Amino acid sequence: MDNMSVKSPLLRIQGFDIPENFVYPLFFLMLLVYVALVTSNTGVLLLIISEKSLQQPMYVLFCNLSVNDLLGNTVLIPRLMLDIISSERQISYNECVLQAFCSHTYGSASHFILIIMAFDRYVAINHPLRYASVMTTDAVVKLSVSAWGLSLVLVSILLGLTVRLSRCHSLIQNAYCDNAGLFKLSCEDVTINNIYGLFFTVVLFACSMGSICVTYLQIAVVCWNKKNKDLNTKALQT
């Protein structure tokens, strides 16, 4: 039975094992968190768009983070809230793939945007006289598009390797849909999925954490050597 292909479009989600008396308190807590996230991120976007003094490279990059945060949380939190109060946690396969795609894009785009923000601060503090010529509006737009484009391509390959597999199970062993949960539905050989997934995760984290650590270490060294109060204040704000 385990090796038979499953044709049903519906999947079951394992979800959280929550005591009955905690279901609604947790639901309303997540609702408050979601409303706070949407309100704060929308407020940031409106503020930056309306205030000309904030329409600078660093704040444009903040807009990317806010849009990404809205995307990621809107895909995940409402669905989690529904599953908390529902006795039948079912989701269509296509919706599950879409949720996995959006959640992985949210995670990878966050890392790429943080890399760009670290580079922006590096130029601003270590090469202030060149900042205006390096971090132009055109450069910020190209970097932002590159971050989103690279995320979409990498995640498309990740999920593309998974949706090609036939299914012999219908239980997502997680609280939400992700790539690992989807390819575990198959009884086929998933070695290539594991290799690419590991490569994707390691490279993404190594590049983002590595570049951020190196960048801020160089900023700290410059501040230490120059002993400039204004420079140290800008670094501390960063």
C-alpha positions in Angstrom: 0.0 0.0 0.0 2.9 2.4 0.9 4.3 2.1 -2.7 1.0 2.9 -4.4 0.6 6.3 -6.0 -1.9 8.6 -4.2 -4.1 10.5 -6.6 -6.2 12.4 -4.1 -5.8 16.2 -4.4 -6.2 16.6 -0.6 -3.5 16.3 2.0 -3.7 16.2 5.8 -1.6 18.4 8.0 -0.3 17.0 11.3 -0.3 20.5 12.9 0.2 21.3 16.6 -0.9 19.1 19.4 -2.7 21.7 21.5 -4.8 21.1 24.7 -8.4 22.0 24.1 -8.4 24.8 26.7 -5.5 26.5 24.9 -7.0 26.5 21.4 -8.8 29.8 21.5 -6.3 31.7 23.6 -3.6 30.7 21.1 -5.8 31.6 18.2 -6.4 35.1 19.5 -2.7 35.5 20.4 -1.7 34.7 16.8 -4.4 37.0 15.5 -3.0 39.9 17.6 0.5 39.0 16.4 -0.7 39.0 12.7 -2.6 42.3 13.0 0.5 43.9 14.7 2.8 42.6 11.9 0.5 43.8 9.1 -0.1 47.2 10.8 3.6 47.8 11.5 4.9 46.8 8.1 2.1 48.7 6.2 2.9 51.7 8.4 6.6 51.5 7.5 5.8 51.3 3.8 3.4 54.2 3.9 5.8 56.3 6.0 8.7 55.8 3.6 6.5 56.4 0.5 5.0 59.6 1.9 8.2 61.1 3.4 10.6 62.3 0.7 13.4 62.6 3.3 13.2 58.8 3.9 13.4 57.9 0.2 17.0 56.9 0.5 18.8 53.6 -0.3 18.7 52.2 3.2 14.9 52.9 3.6 14.1 51.6 0.2 15.8 48.3 1.3 13.6 48.4 4.5 10.6 48.5 2.1 11.8 45.2 0.6 11.9 43.7 4.0 8.4 45.0 4.9 6.9 43.6 1.6 8.7 40.3 2.2 7.4 40.2 5.8 3.8 40.8 4.7 4.1 38.1 2.0 5.6 35.5 4.3 3.3 36.1 7.3 0.1 36.4 5.2 0.8 33.0 3.7 1.7 31.3 7.0 -0.2 32.8 9.9 -3.8 32.8 8.7 -3.5 29.2 7.6 -2.0 28.2 11.0 -4.8 30.0 12.8 -7.4 28.0 10.7 -5.7 24.7 11.5 -5.6 25.5 15.2 -9.4 25.7 15.5 -10.2 23.1 12.8 -10.6 19.4 13.7 -10.0 18.4 10.0 -6.7 19.9 8.9 -6.8 19.4 5.2 -5.2 21.3 2.4 -5.1 20.8 -1.4 -1.8 19.7 -2.9 -1.6 22.8 -5.1 -2.3 25.1 -2.2 0.3 23.3 -0.2 2.9 23.7 -3.0 2.0 27.4 -3.2 2.4 27.8 0.6 5.8 26.1 0.5 6.9 28.2 -2.4 6.0 31.5 -0.7 7.5 30.5 2.7 10.8 29.4 1.1 10.8 32.6 -1.0 10.2 34.6 2.1 13.1 33.0 3.9 15.6 33.2 1.1 14.7 36.8 0.1 15.2 37.9 3.7 18.7 36.6 3.6 19.6 38.3 0.3 18.0 41.6 1.3 20.0 41.6 4.6 23.2 41.0 2.5 22.4 44.1 0.5 21.7 46.1 3.6 25.0 45.1 5.1 26.8 46.2 2.0 24.9 49.5 2.1 26.1 50.2 5.6 29.6 49.1 4.8 29.8 51.7 1.9 28.1 54.4 4.1 30.5 54.0 7.0 33.8 52.9 5.4 33.5 54.9 2.1 31.2 57.8 2.9 32.5 60.0 0.1 31.7 57.3 -2.5 28.3 56.4 -1.0 26.2 58.7 -3.2 27.9 57.4 -6.4 27.8 53.7 -5.4 24.3 53.4 -3.8 22.3 55.2 -6.4 18.6 54.7 -6.9 19.3 52.7 -10.0 21.8 50.5 -8.1 19.4 49.9 -5.3 16.6 48.9 -7.7 18.9 46.5 -9.5 20.1 44.9 -6.2 16.5 44.5 -5.0 15.4 42.9 -8.2 18.4 40.6 -8.1 17.6 39.6 -4.5 14.0 38.7 -5.4 14.9 37.2 -8.8 17.6 34.9 -7.3 15.2 33.8 -4.5 12.5 33.0 -7.0 14.9 31.0 -9.2 16.4 29.0 -6.4 13.1 28.2 -4.8 11.5 27.3 -8.2 14.3 24.7 -8.7 13.8 23.5 -5.1 10.0 22.9 -5.5 10.4 21.8 -9.1 12.4 18.8 -8.0 9.7 18.0 -5.5 6.5 18.3 -7.6 7.9 15.9 -10.2 7.7 13.1 -7.7 4.6 10.8 -7.4 2.9 10.6 -3.9 2.3 7.5 -1.8 1.4 9.3 1.4 -1.0 12.1 2.2 0.2 13.4 5.6 2.3 16.5 6.0 4.3 15.9 9.1 4.6 19.5 10.0 2.4 22.4 11.1 2.6 24.0 7.6 3.7 23.0 4.1 7.4 23.1 3.2 9.6 21.4 0.7 10.8 18.7 3.1 7.2 17.9 4.1 6.2 17.6 0.4 9.0 15.3 -0.9 8.5 13.0 2.2 5.1 12.3 0.7 6.8 10.3 -2.1 8.2 6.7 -1.9 10.6 7.4 -4.8 14.3 8.1 -4.4 14.7 11.7 -3.1 18.5 11.8 -2.9 18.7 14.7 -5.4 16.1 16.6 -3.4 18.2 16.1 -0.2 21.4 17.2 -1.9 19.9 20.3 -3.5 18.0 21.2 -0.3 21.2 20.9 1.7 23.2 22.8 -0.8 20.5 25.5 -1.0 20.4 25.9 2.8 24.1 25.8 3.4 25.0 28.3 0.6 22.2 30.7 1.6 23.1 30.7 5.3 26.9 30.8 4.7 26.6 33.7 2.2 24.2 35.8 4.3 25.8 35.2 7.7 29.3 35.3 6.4 28.9 38.5 4.5 27.0 40.2 7.3 29.7 39.1 9.9 32.6 40.2 7.6 30.9 43.5 6.8 30.2 44.5 10.4 33.6 43.3 11.5 35.2 45.7 8.9 32.9 48.5 10.1 34.0 47.9 13.7 37.7 47.9 12.7 37.3 51.2 10.8 35.5 52.8 13.8 38.2 51.5 16.2 41.1 52.9 14.1 39.6 56.3 13.2 38.3 57.1 16.7 35.7 59.3 15.1 32.6 60.1 17.3 30.2 60.7 14.4 31.4 57.6 12.7 31.0 55.5 15.9 27.5 56.9 16.4 26.5 56.0 12.8 28.0 52.5 13.3 26.1 52.1 16.6 22.8 53.1 14.9 23.5 50.6 12.2 
